[in-house]
Amino acid sequence: MSKFILLQLFLFLIMSCQIEKAGYEIFETPDGVRVTKNKNYPNSPDFVLNKKFLFSIDQIITGGQAEGSLSRNVAVDDSNNIFYTYGGKLYKLNDKGSLVKTFGGKGFGPGELGSESIDVNGVFIINDTLSVFLEKQHKVNLYDLDGNFIESKRLDFFNFTEKNFLQFQQGITPISEQKYIRFVSFRNDKQIGTSLSIVDNNGYKLNIISNLAAKNGKMFDDVNLMMLKYTFAHNKIYVAKNSTEFFEIEVFDLSGNLAAKVKKNYKRVPLPLFLRPEGDGLLSIQSIEVDKYERIWIYSAEDINMDFMGNDKIVENGALYQLFSPDGVYINKIDLNTDEYKIIKIFFIKDKMYVVVSDADEEAKTLVFDY
């Protein structure tokens, strides 16, 4: 009997050690939301990302976060041709990165894109048609995949107004022919706010994912509120909670229903001394991306490399990312640093990784990798 008791005690101690060693727990709430809570250390510290350089594009193209909204000015078709905007034109590259053609261009005629490159706020492929969203003109230009202009369609939801607020910025992400994710930031003399919602072709809100508002306060805190971090991948919407105090990601389905939460222990990162009068701290999650394996890539304030020069400058290299599994388990930190380039940002389109970099001469380009 004593041997049996000793064996049970031994097994209990082993299991206790294993439980204590685990850096996460997963449970489901009564309303069916999966919650993954992570401690602040990786569960697979030996994991290494294997990537293979394919080619570079001598321009900056964006497919992830930009000024709060999801800025995606690049799309890839089923033949791996790349379409993107730069300098007021549309470019088509083949799967090796070679230029096939340019089209569109500045102007207001059929198929043209407006007066400035910033007039374009989204490039997507929907049912083998290239859709280029033009917010200032309240329309979308449609092209075939050979770059031939088809038609323009008016989109009334670009006329968004919030009562007594001035619209500051808008982002549109189509998730079907009839449904879009819309991000809007707005402000007046007393308040600022952001809204992330699912809308139909007429701008009617089908569901509100996030709706934040606050009184005008410290400058940096105001900017933080308007910099909502979110992305769309694998028929899910990933939204980082807008906080300087805690680390949390919410995952929604295409109807806007909350499906999962990912949390991690976090200690607030204060602003440098010269900025502290303007805010309480850095946002815990600076950017969020999702790769082809449904892994979540987080650039966190914890990993910002800040060098205070003359107490009035921040030097930042966004090359260290926290990687989470599809079910939200913290895998490891991925270091993308190189001696040759400074990493500006990363994003994923289909099965490729895009890394926007600048070299010692401050020349920017986009590197494309398989992984």
C-alpha positions in Angstrom: 0.0 0.0 0.0 2.8 2.4 0.9 4.4 1.8 -2.5 1.2 2.6 -4.2 0.8 5.9 -2.2 4.4 6.8 -3.0 3.8 6.1 -6.7 0.7 8.3 -6.7 2.6 11.1 -4.9 5.4 10.8 -7.5 3.0 11.1 -10.4 1.2 14.0 -8.8 4.6 15.8 -8.4 5.4 15.2 -12.1 2.0 16.5 -13.2 2.3 19.5 -10.9 5.7 20.4 -12.4 4.3 20.0 -16.0 1.3 22.2 -15.2 3.5 24.8 -13.5 5.8 24.8 -16.5 3.1 25.4 -19.0 3.1 29.0 -20.0 -0.6 29.2 -20.9 -4.1 28.0 -20.2 -7.1 27.7 -22.5 -10.7 27.7 -21.5 -14.2 28.5 -22.9 -16.5 31.1 -21.4 -20.2 30.3 -20.8 -21.1 32.2 -24.0 -18.7 30.0 -26.1 -15.7 32.3 -26.4 -12.3 30.6 -26.3 -9.8 32.4 -24.1 -6.1 31.7 -24.2 -4.1 33.3 -21.3 -0.3 33.3 -21.7 2.5 34.0 -19.2 5.2 36.4 -20.5 7.5 33.7 -21.8 7.5 31.6 -25.0 6.2 28.0 -24.9 8.5 26.9 -27.8 11.7 28.8 -27.2 13.6 26.7 -29.8 11.2 27.6 -32.6 13.0 29.3 -35.5 11.3 30.8 -38.6 12.7 29.4 -41.9 12.3 31.8 -44.7 13.7 32.0 -48.3 14.3 35.3 -50.1 12.5 35.4 -53.5 12.9 38.9 -54.9 12.7 42.6 -54.0 10.4 45.4 -55.2 12.1 48.8 -55.3 9.2 50.6 -53.8 7.3 50.6 -50.5 4.1 48.7 -50.8 1.8 48.3 -47.8 -0.5 45.5 -46.8 -0.9 46.0 -43.1 -1.4 48.7 -40.5 -1.1 52.3 -41.5 -2.3 55.2 -39.3 -4.8 53.1 -37.5 -6.7 51.6 -40.4 -5.9 48.4 -42.3 -4.1 49.9 -45.3 -3.8 47.3 -48.0 -2.6 48.6 -51.4 -1.4 45.3 -52.7 -3.3 42.2 -54.0 -2.2 38.9 -55.4 -4.1 36.8 -57.9 -4.3 33.0 -58.2 -1.3 33.0 -60.6 0.7 34.9 -58.0 0.8 38.1 -60.0 1.2 41.1 -57.7 -0.9 44.3 -58.1 -0.1 47.4 -56.1 -0.2 51.2 -56.2 2.7 53.6 -55.9 3.1 57.2 -57.0 -0.4 57.4 -58.3 -0.1 54.4 -60.7 -1.0 50.7 -60.6 1.7 48.1 -61.1 1.4 44.5 -62.2 4.4 42.2 -61.4 4.6 38.5 -62.3 5.4 35.8 -59.8 9.1 36.4 -60.1 8.8 40.1 -59.3 9.3 41.4 -62.9 7.2 44.3 -64.1 4.4 43.3 -66.5 2.7 46.6 -67.0 1.6 49.9 -65.3 -1.9 51.3 -65.6 -4.3 53.8 -64.0 -2.3 56.9 -63.3 -3.2 60.3 -62.0 -6.3 62.1 -63.2 -10.0 61.9 -63.1 -10.8 60.2 -66.4 -12.0 56.6 -66.9 -9.7 54.2 -64.9 -7.6 57.0 -63.4 -6.9 57.2 -59.7 -7.2 60.9 -58.7 -4.7 63.6 -58.1 -2.5 62.0 -55.4 -1.3 58.5 -54.5 -3.0 58.8 -51.1 -6.4 58.9 -53.0 -6.2 55.1 -53.2 -7.2 53.5 -49.9 -7.5 49.8 -50.8 -6.5 47.3 -53.6 -8.3 43.9 -53.6 -9.2 41.1 -55.9 -12.8 40.0 -55.8 -14.0 37.3 -58.2 -11.1 37.8 -60.6 -11.6 41.5 -60.7 -9.2 44.1 -59.4 -11.0 46.5 -57.2 -9.3 49.9 -56.3 -11.1 51.9 -53.7 -11.0 55.7 -54.1 -12.4 57.4 -50.9 -12.2 61.0 -52.1 -14.2 60.2 -55.2 -16.7 57.9 -53.4 -16.1 55.1 -55.8 -14.3 51.9 -56.7 -12.5 51.4 -60.0 -12.8 47.9 -61.5 -10.2 46.3 -63.8 -9.6 42.9 -65.3 -6.5 41.0 -64.3 -4.7 42.2 -67.5 -5.1 45.8 -66.2 -7.9 46.8 -68.6 -10.4 49.2 -67.1 -14.0 47.9 -66.8 -16.0 50.5 -64.9 -16.4 52.6 -61.8 -19.0 52.1 -59.2 -20.2 54.6 -56.7 -19.9 53.7 -53.0 -22.2 55.8 -50.8 -20.7 54.5 -47.6 -17.7 56.8 -48.2 -20.1 59.6 -47.3 -19.9 58.6 -43.6 -20.5 61.3 -41.1 -20.8 61.1 -37.4 -23.1 63.7 -35.8 -21.2 66.8 -34.7 -17.8 65.1 -35.6 -15.3 65.7 -38.4 -14.2 62.6 -40.1 -10.5 62.2 -39.9 -9.7 58.9 -41.7 -11.4 55.9 -43.2 -10.3 52.4 -44.1 -12.3 49.9 -46.2 -11.7 46.1 -46.4 -14.1 44.0 -48.5 -14.9 40.6 -47.0 -17.4 39.6 -49.7 -19.2 41.3 -52.6 -21.8 42.7 -50.3 -20.0 43.2 -47.0 -17.1 45.3 -45.8 -15.1 46.1 -42.7 -15.1 49.9 -42.2 -12.7 51.8 -39.9 -13.4 55.5 -39.2 -11.7 57.9 -36.8 -13.4 61.2 -36.0 -13.1 64.2 -33.7 -14.4 67.5 -32.7 -13.2 70.2 -30.2 -14.2 68.1 -27.2 -14.0 64.4 -28.2 -12.2 61.9 -30.4 -13.2 58.4 -31.4 -12.9 55.4 -33.6 -15.4 53.0 -35.0 -14.8 49.5 -36.5 -17.9 47.9 -38.0 -19.2 45.6 -40.6 -21.3 47.4 -43.2 -23.2 46.6 -46.4 -22.9 48.3 -49.8 -25.0 51.2 -48.6 -23.0 51.8 -45.5 -25.6 50.3 -43.2 -24.0 48.9 -40.1 -24.6 45.2 -39.8 -22.5 44.9 -36.6 -20.2 47.1 -34.5 -16.9 45.4 -33.6 -15.3 48.3 -31.7 -16.6 51.8 -30.8 -14.2 54.0 -28.8 -14.6 57.6 -27.7 -12.9 59.8 -25.2 -12.5 63.4 -24.3 -9.7 65.3 -26.0 -6.7 64.9 -23.6 -3.0 64.5 -23.8 -1.7 64.5 -27.4 -0.1 61.0 -27.3 -3.1 59.5 -25.6 -5.4 60.9 -28.3 -3.1 59.5 -31.0 -3.2 56.1 -29.3 -7.0 56.0 -29.2 -7.1 56.6 -33.0 -4.5 54.0 -33.8 -6.8 51.0 -33.7 -4.8 47.8 -34.7 -6.7 45.2 -36.6 -6.3 42.8 -39.6 -8.5 40.5 -41.7 -7.3 36.9 -42.6 -8.7 33.4 -43.0 -12.3 34.7 -42.7 -11.6 36.2 -39.3 -11.2 39.7 -38.0 -8.4 40.2 -35.5 -8.5 43.3 -33.3 -5.9 44.4 -30.7 -7.4 46.0 -27.6 -6.4 49.6 -27.6 -4.5 49.7 -24.2 -1.3 50.8 -22.6 -2.0 48.7 -19.5 -2.8 45.2 -20.8 -2.2 42.9 -23.8 -5.3 41.4 -25.4 -6.5 40.4 -28.9 -10.1 39.7 -29.9 -11.0 37.5 -32.8 -14.4 37.9 -34.6 -16.2 35.9 -37.2 -17.5 37.6 -40.4 -20.8 38.5 -38.8 -18.9 40.4 -36.1 -19.5 37.9 -33.3 -16.7 37.5 -30.8 -15.1 34.0 -31.1 -11.9 34.1 -29.2 -9.6 36.1 -27.0 -5.8 36.0 -26.6 -4.2 37.5 -23.5 -0.6 37.7 -22.3 0.9 39.0 -19.1 2.2 42.5 -19.7 3.9 45.4 -17.9 3.2 48.9 -19.1 5.9 50.5 -21.1 6.2 54.3 -20.2 6.9 57.0 -22.7 10.4 58.6 -22.7 10.7 61.5 -20.3 10.3 64.2 -23.0 6.9 62.7 -24.0 5.4 61.9 -20.7 3.6 65.2 -20.4 1.7 64.1 -23.5 0.6 60.6 -22.6 0.6 57.7 -20.2 2.4 55.1 -22.2 2.9 53.1 -25.4 0.2 50.9 -26.8 0.9 47.3 -25.7 0.3 46.1 -29.3 1.8 48.2 -32.0 0.8 46.1 -34.9 -0.9 42.8 -35.7 -0.6 40.5 -38.7 -1.6 36.9 -39.5 0.3 34.5 -41.7 -0.7 31.6 -44.0 -0.6 29.2 -41.0 -3.1 31.4 -39.1 -0.3 32.3 -36.7 -0.6 35.8 -35.1 2.4 38.1 -35.4 2.5 40.9 -32.8 4.9 43.8 -32.6 4.7 44.8 -29.0 5.8 47.9 -27.0 7.8 45.4 -24.9 10.1 44.9 -27.9 10.6 48.4 -29.1 14.3 49.2 -29.1 14.4 52.8 -28.0 17.6 54.9 -28.0 17.2 58.2 -26.3 19.5 60.7 -28.1 19.6 64.2 -26.6 16.4 63.1 -24.7 14.3 64.1 -27.7 14.5 61.3 -30.2 13.3 57.7 -30.4 15.1 55.3 -32.8 12.9 52.3 -33.4 13.4 49.1 -35.4 10.4 47.0 -35.7 12.2 43.7 -36.2 11.3 41.6 -33.1 7.9 40.0 -33.2 5.9 37.8 -30.8 4.5 34.8 -32.6 1.2 33.1 -31.4 -0.3 29.8 -32.6 -3.8 29.7 -34.2 -5.3 29.0 -30.8 -3.4 31.9 -29.2 -0.5 30.1 -27.5 2.6 32.3 -27.3 5.2 30.3 -29.4 8.4 32.4 -29.4 10.0 35.8 -30.4 11.0 36.0 -34.0 14.0 38.3 -34.7 14.1 39.7 -38.2 17.0 42.0 -37.7 19.7 42.2 -40.3 22.9 44.2 -40.6 22.0 45.3 -44.1 18.5 46.7 -43.5 16.3 48.4 -41.0 12.9 46.7 -40.8 10.0 49.1 -41.2 7.1 46.7 -41.2 6.0 43.2 -42.3 2.7 41.8 -43.7 1.4 38.7 -45.3 -0.6 38.3 -48.6 -1.6 34.7 -49.5 1.4 32.5 -49.0 4.2 35.1 -49.0 5.8 37.3 -46.4 6.5 41.0 -47.3 9.1 42.9 -45.4 9.4 46.7 -45.9 12.9 47.8 -45.2 15.3 50.8 -45.6 19.0 50.6 -46.1 21.9 52.8 -44.8 21.1 55.4 -47.4 17.4 55.5 -46.2 16.3 54.0 -49.5 13.2 51.9 -49.0 12.1 48.7 -50.7 9.9 45.7 -50.2 11.5 42.2 -49.8 9.4 39.1 -50.6 10.0 35.8 -48.9 8.6 32.3 -48.9 8.4 30.8 -45.4 
